[in-house]
Amino acid sequence: MTDIVVRDSNGNQLSDGDSVTLIKDLKVKGTSETVKRGTMVKNIRLNGNPGEIEANTKQVKGLVLKTEFVKKA
């Protein structure tokens, strides 16, 4: 099995438990919520897809974020 390298929008490598900051306002599908730019998301989880991470925010639990919209804190 090869290890999948997950990188943020700036090219920094992400790992389980890292904190990231959103670089763009994101509408959450299926809800009326918008997660604002600058929101700190702590304790991310890698899901095996190099373009996605899983996270929880105050507004939304079980959120899947594209790595192109986050930067490592």
N, CA, C and O atoms as CSV, one atom per row, in Angstrom:
chain,resi,resn,atom,element,x,y,z
A,1,MET,N,N,0.849,-1.188,0.000
A,1,MET,CA,C,0.000,0.000,0.000
A,1,MET,C,C,0.886,1.240,0.000
A,1,MET,O,O,1.811,1.348,0.805
A,2,THR,N,N,0.607,2.163,-0.890
A,2,THR,CA,C,1.385,3.390,-0.924
A,2,THR,C,C,0.708,4.437,-0.057
A,2,THR,O,O,-0.520,4.521,-0.012
A,3,ASP,N,N,1.510,5.230,0.627
A,3,ASP,CA,C,0.966,6.297,1.448
A,3,ASP,C,C,0.514,7.440,0.549
A,3,ASP,O,O,1.225,7.845,-0.370
A,4,ILE,N,N,-0.681,7.951,0.830
A,4,ILE,CA,C,-1.227,9.061,0.067
A,4,ILE,C,C,-0.783,10.357,0.747
A,4,ILE,O,O,-0.953,10.522,1.955
A,5,VAL,N,N,-0.221,11.263,-0.029
A,5,VAL,CA,C,0.211,12.551,0.509
A,5,VAL,C,C,-0.890,13.565,0.231
A,5,VAL,O,O,-1.274,13.785,-0.917
A,6,VAL,N,N,-1.394,14.182,1.307
A,6,VAL,CA,C,-2.454,15.186,1.187
A,6,VAL,C,C,-1.831,16.549,1.424
A,6,VAL,O,O,-1.149,16.759,2.427
A,7,ARG,N,N,-2.065,17.480,0.498
A,7,ARG,CA,C,-1.474,18.815,0.596
A,7,ARG,C,C,-2.560,19.889,0.589
A,7,ARG,O,O,-3.606,19.731,-0.041
A,8,ASP,N,N,-2.290,20.992,1.308
A,8,ASP,CA,C,-3.233,22.106,1.333
A,8,ASP,C,C,-3.044,22.992,0.097
A,8,ASP,O,O,-2.290,22.638,-0.809
A,9,SER,N,N,-3.717,24.127,0.058
A,9,SER,CA,C,-3.659,25.011,-1.115
A,9,SER,C,C,-2.270,25.592,-1.342
A,9,SER,O,O,-1.952,25.989,-2.463
A,10,ASN,N,N,-1.431,25.652,-0.303
A,10,ASN,CA,C,-0.079,26.182,-0.436
A,10,ASN,C,C,0.969,25.097,-0.650
A,10,ASN,O,O,2.154,25.400,-0.782
A,11,GLY,N,N,0.546,23.838,-0.685
A,11,GLY,CA,C,1.481,22.748,-0.916
A,11,GLY,C,C,2.053,22.139,0.350
A,11,GLY,O,O,2.928,21.276,0.272
A,12,ASN,N,N,1.579,22.568,1.526
A,12,ASN,CA,C,2.049,21.984,2.788
A,12,ASN,C,C,1.378,20.641,3.020
A,12,ASN,O,O,0.188,20.481,2.750
A,13,GLN,N,N,2.135,19.682,3.515
A,13,GLN,CA,C,1.586,18.355,3.761
A,13,GLN,C,C,0.696,18.366,4.998
A,13,GLN,O,O,1.058,18.934,6.028
A,14,LEU,N,N,-0.477,17.731,4.889
A,14,LEU,CA,C,-1.421,17.634,5.995
A,14,LEU,C,C,-1.399,16.230,6.574
A,14,LEU,O,O,-1.144,15.262,5.858
A,15,SER,N,N,-1.667,16.117,7.872
A,15,SER,CA,C,-1.764,14.809,8.510
A,15,SER,C,C,-2.910,14.829,9.511
A,15,SER,O,O,-3.419,15.895,9.858
A,16,ASP,N,N,-3.314,13.651,9.975
A,16,ASP,CA,C,-4.401,13.550,10.951
A,16,ASP,C,C,-4.111,14.414,12.164
A,16,ASP,O,O,-2.992,14.423,12.677
A,17,GLY,N,N,-5.134,15.149,12.628
A,17,GLY,CA,C,-4.994,15.956,13.830
A,17,GLY,C,C,-4.516,17.374,13.587
A,17,GLY,O,O,-4.477,18.172,14.523
A,18,ASP,N,N,-4.148,17.716,12.350
A,18,ASP,CA,C,-3.706,19.084,12.045
A,18,ASP,C,C,-4.873,20.064,12.160
A,18,ASP,O,O,-6.037,19.665,12.150
A,19,SER,N,N,-4.546,21.341,12.268
A,19,SER,CA,C,-5.532,22.415,12.213
A,19,SER,C,C,-5.354,23.151,10.894
A,19,SER,O,O,-4.232,23.380,10.443
A,20,VAL,N,N,-6.479,23.519,10.280
A,20,VAL,CA,C,-6.446,24.247,9.022
A,20,VAL,C,C,-7.368,25.455,9.105
A,20,VAL,O,O,-8.259,25.514,9.953
A,21,THR,N,N,-7.143,26.421,8.214
A,21,THR,CA,C,-7.969,27.615,8.120
A,21,THR,C,C,-8.568,27.669,6.719
A,21,THR,O,O,-7.882,27.391,5.735
A,22,LEU,N,N,-9.856,28.030,6.629
A,22,LEU,CA,C,-10.498,28.143,5.326
A,22,LEU,C,C,-10.035,29.415,4.631
A,22,LEU,O,O,-9.871,30.453,5.272
A,23,ILE,N,N,-9.824,29.335,3.310
A,23,ILE,CA,C,-9.377,30.503,2.553
A,23,ILE,C,C,-10.502,31.066,1.691
A,23,ILE,O,O,-10.277,31.991,0.910
A,24,LYS,N,N,-11.717,30.518,1.825
A,24,LYS,CA,C,-12.851,30.952,1.017
A,24,LYS,C,C,-14.128,30.626,1.769
A,24,LYS,O,O,-14.192,29.608,2.458
A,25,ASP,N,N,-15.159,31.479,1.652
A,25,ASP,CA,C,-16.472,31.149,2.203
A,25,ASP,C,C,-17.011,29.932,1.448
A,25,ASP,O,O,-16.978,29.890,0.218
A,26,LEU,N,N,-17.501,28.953,2.190
A,26,LEU,CA,C,-18.002,27.735,1.556
A,26,LEU,C,C,-19.442,27.470,1.977
A,26,LEU,O,O,-19.749,27.428,3.168
A,27,LYS,N,N,-20.323,27.292,0.995
A,27,LYS,CA,C,-21.692,26.875,1.283
A,27,LYS,C,C,-21.674,25.376,1.541
A,27,LYS,O,O,-20.986,24.627,0.848
A,28,VAL,N,N,-22.435,24.942,2.543
A,28,VAL,CA,C,-22.490,23.530,2.881
A,28,VAL,C,C,-23.702,22.924,2.190
A,28,VAL,O,O,-24.835,23.338,2.438
A,29,LYS,N,N,-23.462,21.938,1.320
A,29,LYS,CA,C,-24.551,21.297,0.591
A,29,LYS,C,C,-25.526,20.645,1.559
A,29,LYS,O,O,-25.115,20.037,2.547
A,30,GLY,N,N,-26.821,20.773,1.274
A,30,GLY,CA,C,-27.846,20.127,2.087
A,30,GLY,C,C,-28.270,20.939,3.293
A,30,GLY,O,O,-29.175,20.529,4.020
A,31,THR,N,N,-27.639,22.085,3.527
A,31,THR,CA,C,-28.024,22.959,4.640
A,31,THR,C,C,-28.024,24.398,4.147
A,31,THR,O,O,-27.618,24.685,3.021
A,32,SER,N,N,-28.485,25.294,5.008
A,32,SER,CA,C,-28.442,26.710,4.665
A,32,SER,C,C,-27.207,27.376,5.263
A,32,SER,O,O,-27.084,28.600,5.227
A,33,GLU,N,N,-26.295,26.580,5.811
A,33,GLU,CA,C,-25.103,27.100,6.480
A,33,GLU,C,C,-24.032,27.520,5.467
A,33,GLU,O,O,-23.909,26.934,4.391
A,34,THR,N,N,-23.269,28.542,5.835
A,34,THR,CA,C,-22.067,28.936,5.105
A,34,THR,C,C,-20.939,28.990,6.112
A,34,THR,O,O,-21.049,29.662,7.138
A,35,VAL,N,N,-19.858,28.288,5.828
A,35,VAL,CA,C,-18.678,28.326,6.688
A,35,VAL,C,C,-17.801,29.448,6.157
A,35,VAL,O,O,-17.391,29.429,4.996
A,36,LYS,N,N,-17.515,30.426,7.012
A,36,LYS,CA,C,-16.851,31.660,6.590
A,36,LYS,C,C,-15.344,31.497,6.398
A,36,LYS,O,O,-14.701,30.654,7.024
A,37,ARG,N,N,-14.808,32.326,5.518
A,37,ARG,CA,C,-13.365,32.415,5.289
A,37,ARG,C,C,-12.685,32.781,6.606
A,37,ARG,O,O,-13.183,33.629,7.346
A,38,GLY,N,N,-11.551,32.147,6.901
A,38,GLY,CA,C,-10.828,32.422,8.138
A,38,GLY,C,C,-11.216,31.521,9.291
A,38,GLY,O,O,-10.614,31.597,10.361
A,39,THR,N,N,-12.220,30.660,9.094
A,39,THR,CA,C,-12.639,29.736,10.143
A,39,THR,C,C,-11.541,28.715,10.395
A,39,THR,O,O,-11.040,28.090,9.460
A,40,MET,N,N,-11.167,28.546,11.662
A,40,MET,CA,C,-10.160,27.557,12.051
A,40,MET,C,C,-10.863,26.223,12.273
A,40,MET,O,O,-11.832,26.139,13.027
A,41,VAL,N,N,-10.372,25.195,11.618
A,41,VAL,CA,C,-10.906,23.847,11.774
A,41,VAL,C,C,-9.813,23.003,12.400
A,41,VAL,O,O,-8.737,22.839,11.825
A,42,LYS,N,N,-10.092,22.466,13.588
A,42,LYS,CA,C,-9.078,21.710,14.326
A,42,LYS,C,C,-9.320,20.215,14.181
A,42,LYS,O,O,-10.435,19.773,13.906
A,43,ASN,N,N,-8.267,19.456,14.368
A,43,ASN,CA,C,-8.335,17.998,14.439
A,43,ASN,C,C,-8.950,17.378,13.182
A,43,ASN,O,O,-9.945,16.659,13.261
A,44,ILE,N,N,-8.356,17.658,12.033
A,44,ILE,CA,C,-8.855,17.096,10.777
A,44,ILE,C,C,-8.512,15.605,10.699
A,44,ILE,O,O,-7.641,15.110,11.414
A,45,ARG,N,N,-9.219,14.915,9.817
A,45,ARG,CA,C,-8.963,13.499,9.561
A,45,ARG,C,C,-8.774,13.296,8.061
A,45,ARG,O,O,-9.503,13.866,7.249
A,46,LEU,N,N,-7.797,12.485,7.707
A,46,LEU,CA,C,-7.588,12.137,6.301
A,46,LEU,C,C,-8.496,10.967,5.970
A,46,LEU,O,O,-8.663,10.060,6.785
A,47,ASN,N,N,-9.088,10.978,4.774
A,47,ASN,CA,C,-10.037,9.921,4.413
A,47,ASN,C,C,-9.553,9.040,3.273
A,47,ASN,O,O,-10.339,8.276,2.712
A,48,GLY,N,N,-8.273,9.129,2.917
A,48,GLY,CA,C,-7.743,8.287,1.850
A,48,GLY,C,C,-7.820,8.916,0.473
A,48,GLY,O,O,-7.249,8.390,-0.483
A,49,ASN,N,N,-8.517,10.034,0.361
A,49,ASN,CA,C,-8.613,10.755,-0.906
A,49,ASN,C,C,-7.663,11.949,-0.827
A,49,ASN,O,O,-7.805,12.769,0.080
A,50,PRO,N,N,-6.697,12.077,-1.744
A,50,PRO,CA,C,-5.718,13.158,-1.637
A,50,PRO,C,C,-6.303,14.557,-1.800
A,50,PRO,O,O,-5.634,15.532,-1.458
A,51,GLY,N,N,-7.518,14.691,-2.304
A,51,GLY,CA,C,-8.121,16.004,-2.509
A,51,GLY,C,C,-9.137,16.393,-1.456
A,51,GLY,O,O,-9.763,17.447,-1.565
A,52,GLU,N,N,-9.320,15.547,-0.416
A,52,GLU,CA,C,-10.354,15.811,0.580
A,52,GLU,C,C,-9.864,15.515,1.987
A,52,GLU,O,O,-9.001,14.662,2.195
A,53,ILE,N,N,-10.437,16.244,2.960
A,53,ILE,CA,C,-10.235,15.954,4.378
A,53,ILE,C,C,-11.601,15.964,5.056
A,53,ILE,O,O,-12.553,16.554,4.545
A,54,GLU,N,N,-11.688,15.316,6.199
A,54,GLU,CA,C,-12.916,15.327,6.987
A,54,GLU,C,C,-12.685,16.161,8.228
A,54,GLU,O,O,-11.592,16.160,8.795
A,55,ALA,N,N,-13.731,16.883,8.653
A,55,ALA,CA,C,-13.585,17.756,9.807
A,55,ALA,C,C,-14.947,18.036,10.427
A,55,ALA,O,O,-15.986,17.778,9.820
A,56,ASN,N,N,-14.924,18.566,11.639
A,56,ASN,CA,C,-16.125,19.041,12.315
A,56,ASN,C,C,-15.953,20.520,12.613
A,56,ASN,O,O,-14.879,20.954,13.028
A,57,THR,N,N,-17.017,21.299,12.400
A,57,THR,CA,C,-17.016,22.704,12.795
A,57,THR,C,C,-18.141,22.891,13.805
A,57,THR,O,O,-18.910,21.966,14.068
A,58,LYS,N,N,-18.231,24.073,14.361
A,58,LYS,CA,C,-19.317,24.348,15.317
A,58,LYS,C,C,-20.674,24.211,14.650
A,58,LYS,O,O,-21.628,23.737,15.266
A,59,GLN,N,N,-20.765,24.628,13.379
A,59,GLN,CA,C,-22.041,24.594,12.666
A,59,GLN,C,C,-22.370,23.215,12.099
A,59,GLN,O,O,-23.522,22.785,12.137
A,60,VAL,N,N,-21.357,22.523,11.575
A,60,VAL,CA,C,-21.600,21.295,10.814
A,60,VAL,C,C,-20.672,20.188,11.294
A,60,VAL,O,O,-19.462,20.387,11.401
A,61,LYS,N,N,-21.236,19.031,11.581
A,61,LYS,CA,C,-20.447,17.856,11.958
A,61,LYS,C,C,-20.303,16.949,10.741
A,61,LYS,O,O,-21.222,16.852,9.927
A,62,GLY,N,N,-19.154,16.283,10.612
A,62,GLY,CA,C,-18.943,15.353,9.506
A,62,GLY,C,C,-18.772,16.047,8.173
A,62,GLY,O,O,-19.239,15.553,7.148
A,63,LEU,N,N,-18.105,17.190,8.179
A,63,LEU,CA,C,-17.901,17.985,6.980
A,63,LEU,C,C,-16.736,17.423,6.171
A,63,LEU,O,O,-15.707,17.052,6.736
A,64,VAL,N,N,-16.894,17.358,4.856
A,64,VAL,CA,C,-15.805,16.955,3.959
A,64,VAL,C,C,-15.377,18.194,3.198
A,64,VAL,O,O,-16.173,18.804,2.484
A,65,LEU,N,N,-14.109,18.564,3.357
A,65,LEU,CA,C,-13.588,19.778,2.718
A,65,LEU,C,C,-12.592,19.427,1.620
A,65,LEU,O,O,-11.796,18.500,1.770
A,66,LYS,N,N,-12.638,20.159,0.530
A,66,LYS,CA,C,-11.622,20.003,-0.513
A,66,LYS,C,C,-10.356,20.717,-0.030
A,66,LYS,O,O,-10.426,21.810,0.533
A,67,THR,N,N,-9.218,20.099,-0.253
A,67,THR,CA,C,-7.960,20.665,0.239
A,67,THR,C,C,-7.571,21.958,-0.475
A,67,THR,O,O,-6.742,22.711,0.035
A,68,GLU,N,N,-8.147,22.227,-1.636
A,68,GLU,CA,C,-7.825,23.461,-2.349
A,68,GLU,C,C,-8.374,24.703,-1.647
A,68,GLU,O,O,-7.995,25.823,-1.991
A,69,PHE,N,N,-9.273,24.516,-0.657
A,69,PHE,CA,C,-9.885,25.633,0.041
A,69,PHE,C,C,-9.359,25.797,1.468
A,69,PHE,O,O,-9.920,26.578,2.237
A,70,VAL,N,N,-8.300,25.084,1.837
A,70,VAL,CA,C,-7.768,25.200,3.196
A,70,VAL,C,C,-6.255,25.453,3.155
A,70,VAL,O,O,-5.568,25.107,2.194
A,71,LYS,N,N,-5.769,26.068,4.235
A,71,LYS,CA,C,-4.316,26.194,4.408
A,71,LYS,C,C,-3.979,25.761,5.835
A,71,LYS,O,O,-4.760,25.962,6.765
A,72,LYS,N,N,-2.813,25.170,5.982
A,72,LYS,CA,C,-2.383,24.669,7.272
A,72,LYS,C,C,-2.156,25.838,8.225
A,72,LYS,O,O,-1.556,26.847,7.855
A,73,ALA,N,N,-2.642,25.689,9.450
A,73,ALA,CA,C,-2.502,26.765,10.446
A,73,ALA,C,C,-1.166,26.684,11.141
A,73,ALA,O,O,-0.871,27.506,12.009
